[in-house]
């Protein structure tokens, strides 16, 4: 049973939260009082209030939250369920029910709760926190499933979904600065193949969990027998394995092959060119892979693939660094890198979305049980109006307001250090050498103890 809750695995990171609050103050947004964190010490008083007024839904939600903070899911979950019957749009109650289900290892039920809430109430308070919790639960579920599969590996046999396809991290040989492309190439090739809508893809969390358990996450090198084993563990009939090799004079070779669950390898495909052409080479490789799998793309599918993602190499490298940080659970760094990617290429929609969603995950992952009343009451603003930004915020919940997180990230990205190095946009414009193209400058913004921007 998977009991190690994600939010206990990561340290608290007040810097990012303080930055969001500082941006709020500078922008002149009003900060209204927000629900305070809940404490188990409130339980007796809340019970007395409920005894006097059993229909007080607000008190019932806070009572459930206090029980949750005390670690008493046996009483917290029924109380939250009762509140949801009257107030189904309660983000706090939904989080309590979902996290209690997670603690029991009932991840599918928890994920269904989170998904149903965000689909039914996309503008409700707490929807960003629920979406973030869904991401964390997906990771926890993947680890639990992989550990169960490994424990029962001898009973699994060779049965897989022959149509299911997974994309493994690429083996990268060359300058150390290229290393993050291992995950970036796997990610973009997977999203490109998903646009063809012919290949059901194995979720990235499952593959990450398998590679972590088999201690293969960093190598990117998998032999055919191991690839077949991974395929059986994730029930995928085909796995894409690839490599990026940097040659002399800034040349690169990008290649990939499809490993079948039988251990056989489909004839590899490859593309050669200069490093600055890497993302165009990736598109050609995807089209080759689709052909190797026996699928002829329509012109509409072809255009979707060619237009997906970015053609800005600096942006793609920063995005790849974000994926690396996210994989190791460092969501704060991931937000920063995704912000750098979005800044280098403002049209890179995936980078903007990852920055927004990962900022919420960062806060939820590092929150304490008693913070559930603050993160769960944050106003949704991913599709909302400017009024959402000035709605109730708290030291924890404020970072969940996506528009504030976006402003904060932009402020961080545009802050220059004292080193005199080029900004990421300057690096991208300078195409004199391939290595300069992919240099990303790390920027650290220090927030003083009182909060606000320096």
Secondary structure, DSSP 8 states (H G I E B T S, - for coil): -----GGGTS---HHHHHHHHHHHHHHT-----------GGGHHHHHHHHHH-TT-HHHHHHHHHHHHHTT-HHHHHHHHHHHHHH-TT-HHHHHHHHHHHHHTT-HHHHHHHHHHHHHH-TTSTTHHHHHHHHHHHHHHHHHHHHHHHHHTHHHHTT--EEEEEEE---EEES-GGGTTHHHHHHHHHHHHHHHHTSS-B--HHHHHHHHHHTT-TTT----HHHHHHHHHHHTEEEEEEEEEEE-GGGEEEEEEEEEETTS-B---EEEEEEGGGHHHHHHHHHHHHHHHTT----HHHHHHHHHSS---HHHHHHHHHHHHHHHTT-HHHHHHHHHHHHHH-TT-HHHHHHHHHHHHHHHHHH--GGGHHHHTT----SSS-HHHHTS---TTGGGG-HHHHHHHHHHHHH---SS----HHHHHH--SSHHHHT----------TT-S--
